[in-house]
């Protein structure tokens, strides 16, 4: 899955962080984050914005580039299953949410005026905040995922593997709800009045 910091709705360093959330003694939701950057240049906000459009991460299956993206995937690990009354019951498991942020990094900014530098700082903070909100929503989904897996009971005649339990969760209401919440957040933040929209507009106007 990928969330995208869009272009006004019209359209390298790595850091590792790990957070674990335990819902029960033998089950965990583990968040692992890494950050990558792409370089942009420009003396004015409009030049910087143009550089982001030209150099930002490409949109899979769509034309153009995003200003920033967050890619995340879910992985079930360390699953321990017991067979009770002819059913496979997961007694221990970890759900890993692996996240990769891609942010713009402004290089050669010493030649820019103070108004542009201030607009960039505001924009940069807005981008980071925006992508973190997407991850909060993804963490909610990961916790629901973990709870659902613990409640799942496959017949012992089936292969009681991680893949088998993972298939229980596909195309569920929670997955649809998660995708809907992600899109709703983008609509709020990247339309007029939204924090992300206003930060982009402020940057474009900076000279």
N, C-alpha and C positions, 0 to 999 in steps of 0.2 A: 504494500500500500504506500501511497505517496501523498503528502499534503503539499500545497503550493502557495507561496506568497505571490499573488498575481499582480498584474499590471493594471491597477485602478479598475479591476474587474473587467477590463477589455480582453481581455483574453480568457607548501601547504602543510597547515598544522593539524594535528589530530589529538584530541583530548579524550580520555576514557573516564567515565563515571559509572558507578554501579550503585543501585538502590534496591533493597529487598523489602518486600511487604509480606508479612506472614499472616494468612487468614486462619490457619490452624497449625497445630504443632508440626505437622509433617507435610505441609504444602506451602509453596511460596510463589509470589510473583516478583520477578527480578527484572529491573530495568537496567539496560546497558546502553550508554550513549557515547557517540563519537561525533566530532565536529570536523568538517572539511571546509576549505575556503576556495574561492576563485577571485582573482585580482581584477579590479576595475580602476579606471583612470578618469581624470577630468578636473577642470578648475571651477566649473559652475555646476549647480545641481542638474541642469539639463544635460550637460556633457556626461556626468556620472551616471545618470539614469540611462542614457543612450548606451553607455559602455556595459551596464548591467544587462540590458536587453540583448546586446550582441554577444556577451560572454557568459551569461548565466546558464544554469543547468537546463538542458533541453527537455522539453515536455514530451514524455513518451506517448506516441500515437497522435500527437497534436503538433501544429506548427508553432514555431517561436520558442522563446526561452523564458524561464521563470526568474524572479529576482532572488528567491531562496526556496529551498525545498526541505522537507523532512520525510525520509523514507523509514518505514518501520515494518517489522515482521514478527510473527509469534512462533515460538518453538517450544514444544513440550519435551522436557528432559527429566531424567532420574525418576522415571515412573516405576512404581512397585505395585504389582497386582496380586491380589489373593482371590482364590476361587471359593465362593460361598454359595451353597444351594444351586450349583450349576451355573453361576454367574461370575463374570470377571469383575471384581470390585477394586478400583484404584485406592490404595491406602496411603500412598505418598507420591507426590509429583511436583515438579517445578515448571512454571510457565515463564519463559524468557521473552521479554519485549526488547528487541534489538532496534535501536534508533540511530540513524545517521542524518545529521543536519548538514546542509550546504549553505553557507552564508557568503555574501560579497565582502571583500576586503579592499578598502580604498588605499591605493599606493600613490606616492608622489603628491600628497595633499598639502605640502608646505606652501605651494604657490597659490592656494585658494584663499579667498577672503574669509573673515570670521563668520559672516552670515552663512556661507556655504558649509563651513566646518560645524557650526551649531546645528544646521539643518541635517547634516549627515549623522551627527550623534543622536538626534531625535529619531531619525529614520532607522538607524542601526538598533537602537533600543526597542523600537516598535517591531522590527523583524524578529528579534530574539523572543520577545514576549509572545508574538503571534504563534511562532512555531512551538513554543512551550505549552501553549493552550491546546494545540493539537495533540501533544503527547499526554497531557492530562486526560483528555478524552480517550486516548488509546489505552491508558492505564486502567480506566474504568472498565473498558472492554476486557482487558487482560484478567482483571479480577473476576468478572462475570464468567469468563472462559474457564478459569481455574475452578470456580464453584460448580459449574456445569459438568466438568470432567469428573470431579469427585462424586457427583451424584449419578453418573452414567453407570449402567450395568449391562454389559454385553454377555451374550450366551457363551458358556465355556467352550462350545463347539467352534466358535469363531476364534480368529487369531487375536489374542489379547495383547496387542502391541500398541506402541505409541501412535502409529499411523491409524490403527483401528479406532482408538479413542478420539483422535483428532478429527476423524470423519464425522463423528457424532455432532460436532459443533458447526460444520459447514452450512451456510445458507440458513442460519437460524434467525429468529426475530432479533436477538441481541446484536448479531452482525449487521443486520439491516438498520437497526437503531443507531449503531455506532457510526455507520457511513452517513446517515442522515444528520447526526449531530455535528459531524465534521463539516459537512456542506453548509449547515445552518450557521456555524461559527464564521466561516469564510464570508458568507453573505452579509453578516452583521459588521464584520471588521473591515471589509474591503469595498464597502459602498459609502457614498457621501455621509459624513457624520461619524464614520467608524475610525478608530485609532489608526489602523493601517493605511486607510485611504488618505486621511489628513496628513500623515507623516510623508507619504509619497508625494502628495501635492505640494507640501511645504518644501520638499527637496527640489522638485522640478522648478519651483519659482525662485530658488536661491541663486544669487549672482555674486 
